[in-house]
Amino acid sequence: MNDLPERLRGSGKRLTAQRELILRAVDALGHATPDEIFTEVRKHVSSVNVSTIYRNLEVLEELGLVRHAHLSDRAPTYHSVVGHEHFHLVCRSCRVVISVDPEVMAPVIARLGEDFGFEPDIGHLTVFGHCVDCEAPKDTAQK
């Protein structure tokens, strides 16, 4: 976050106290919806409103400082780009979110490039399924 003021100025934007609080909230929460970020920011500034959170998340994402993914059918979930690039596995039963290194998808990424001339945005990828603890019951009637 040390180069944040320069990145913002270079884009014609300023580092406001609200933007800094939003970035800190995203970092602290890990994966969070705008409403969760709003709740975290309100602990420090009571005058902020939720539309300010949405607008600033948009700006911060345009600058490459946060990313969003759809980890449910509700609001997007934001996370910091300060850590490693990753994609998400989400259990449909217990809703656990697992961050996975993109190297796991290397064969698929290579194949998409070779077959389709396509480079996927892995950081936006979410794969839904069931974790080992919630594994869906097997259909024993087909044995």
C-alpha positions as CSV (number, residue, x, y, z in Angstrom):
1,M,0.0,0.0,0.0
2,N,3.1,2.2,0.1
3,D,2.7,3.3,-3.6
4,L,-1.0,3.9,-3.3
5,P,-0.8,7.7,-3.2
6,E,1.3,7.7,-6.4
7,R,-0.9,5.2,-8.2
8,L,-4.0,7.3,-7.4
9,R,-2.4,10.6,-8.4
10,G,-1.1,9.0,-11.6
11,S,-4.7,8.2,-12.5
12,G,-6.0,11.7,-11.6
13,K,-7.5,10.5,-8.3
14,R,-6.7,11.4,-4.7
15,L,-6.1,9.2,-1.7
16,T,-9.0,10.2,0.5
17,A,-9.4,9.0,4.0
18,Q,-12.5,7.0,2.9
19,R,-10.5,5.2,0.2
20,E,-7.8,4.3,2.7
21,L,-10.3,3.0,5.2
22,I,-12.0,0.9,2.5
23,L,-8.7,-0.6,1.5
24,R,-7.9,-1.3,5.1
25,A,-11.3,-2.9,5.6
26,V,-10.9,-5.1,2.5
27,D,-7.4,-6.2,3.8
28,A,-8.7,-6.9,7.3
29,L,-11.8,-8.9,6.1
30,G,-10.2,-11.0,3.4
31,H,-13.2,-11.6,1.3
32,A,-16.1,-9.2,1.9
33,T,-19.2,-7.9,0.3
34,P,-19.7,-4.1,0.0
35,D,-22.2,-4.3,3.0
36,E,-19.6,-6.0,5.2
37,I,-17.0,-3.4,4.1
38,F,-19.5,-0.7,4.9
39,T,-20.0,-2.1,8.4
40,E,-16.2,-2.3,9.0
41,V,-15.6,1.3,7.7
42,R,-18.5,2.6,9.9
43,K,-16.5,1.5,12.9
44,H,-14.1,4.4,12.1
45,V,-16.3,6.9,10.2
46,S,-20.0,7.2,11.0
47,S,-20.7,9.6,8.2
48,V,-19.9,7.3,5.3
49,N,-22.8,5.8,3.3
50,V,-23.0,2.6,1.4
51,S,-23.1,4.3,-2.0
52,T,-19.7,5.8,-1.2
53,I,-18.4,2.3,-0.5
54,Y,-19.7,1.0,-3.9
55,R,-18.2,4.0,-5.8
56,N,-14.8,3.8,-4.2
57,L,-14.7,0.0,-4.6
58,E,-15.2,0.6,-8.3
59,V,-12.3,3.1,-8.4
60,L,-10.0,0.9,-6.4
61,E,-10.8,-2.0,-8.7
62,E,-10.1,0.1,-11.8
63,L,-6.7,0.9,-10.3
64,G,-6.0,-2.8,-9.7
65,L,-6.0,-2.5,-5.9
66,V,-8.9,-4.8,-5.2
67,R,-10.7,-7.5,-7.2
68,H,-14.2,-8.9,-7.0
69,A,-15.6,-12.3,-7.5
70,H,-19.1,-13.8,-7.3
71,L,-19.0,-16.2,-4.4
72,S,-22.7,-16.4,-4.1
73,D,-25.8,-15.3,-5.9
74,R,-25.8,-12.1,-3.9
75,A,-23.4,-9.1,-4.0
76,P,-19.9,-9.4,-5.3
77,T,-17.2,-10.2,-2.8
78,Y,-14.1,-8.1,-2.8
79,H,-10.5,-9.0,-1.9
80,S,-7.2,-7.3,-1.9
81,V,-4.6,-7.9,-4.6
82,V,-1.8,-7.4,-2.1
83,G,-1.6,-11.1,-1.5
84,H,-1.2,-13.8,-4.1
85,E,-3.4,-14.1,-7.2
86,H,-6.0,-16.8,-6.6
87,F,-9.3,-18.3,-7.7
88,H,-12.0,-19.6,-5.4
89,L,-13.7,-22.8,-4.5
90,V,-17.1,-22.4,-2.8
91,C,-18.9,-25.2,-1.0
92,R,-22.6,-25.0,-1.8
93,S,-23.5,-26.6,1.6
94,C,-21.4,-24.9,4.2
95,R,-20.3,-21.9,2.1
96,V,-16.6,-22.3,3.0
97,V,-14.4,-20.3,0.5
98,I,-11.0,-21.8,-0.4
99,S,-8.4,-19.7,-2.2
100,V,-6.5,-21.7,-4.8
101,D,-3.2,-20.8,-6.5
102,P,-3.8,-20.3,-10.3
103,E,-1.0,-22.8,-11.0
104,V,-3.6,-25.5,-10.3
105,M,-5.4,-24.3,-13.5
106,A,-2.2,-24.2,-15.6
107,P,-3.2,-27.1,-17.9
108,V,-6.6,-25.6,-18.5
109,I,-5.2,-22.1,-19.1
110,A,-2.7,-23.5,-21.6
111,R,-5.5,-25.5,-23.4
112,L,-7.8,-22.5,-23.6
113,G,-4.9,-20.5,-25.2
114,E,-4.0,-23.3,-27.6
115,D,-7.6,-24.2,-28.7
116,F,-9.3,-20.9,-28.5
117,G,-6.7,-18.2,-28.4
118,F,-8.2,-17.2,-25.1
119,E,-6.6,-16.0,-21.8
120,P,-8.9,-16.4,-18.8
121,D,-9.1,-14.0,-15.9
122,I,-8.4,-16.6,-13.2
123,G,-8.7,-14.1,-10.3
124,H,-12.4,-13.7,-11.2
125,L,-13.0,-17.5,-11.4
126,T,-15.3,-19.2,-8.8
127,V,-15.9,-22.9,-8.9
128,F,-18.9,-24.2,-6.9
129,G,-19.2,-27.7,-5.5
130,H,-19.0,-29.6,-2.2
131,C,-16.1,-29.7,0.2
132,V,-15.0,-33.1,1.6
133,D,-16.8,-32.4,4.9
134,C,-20.1,-31.7,3.0
135,E,-19.7,-34.1,0.1
136,A,-23.0,-34.7,-1.6
137,P,-24.4,-38.2,-0.8
138,K,-23.6,-40.8,-3.5
139,D,-26.5,-42.4,-5.4
140,T,-26.2,-46.0,-4.1
141,A,-29.1,-47.2,-6.3
142,Q,-26.9,-47.2,-9.4
143,K,-24.5,-49.8,-8.0
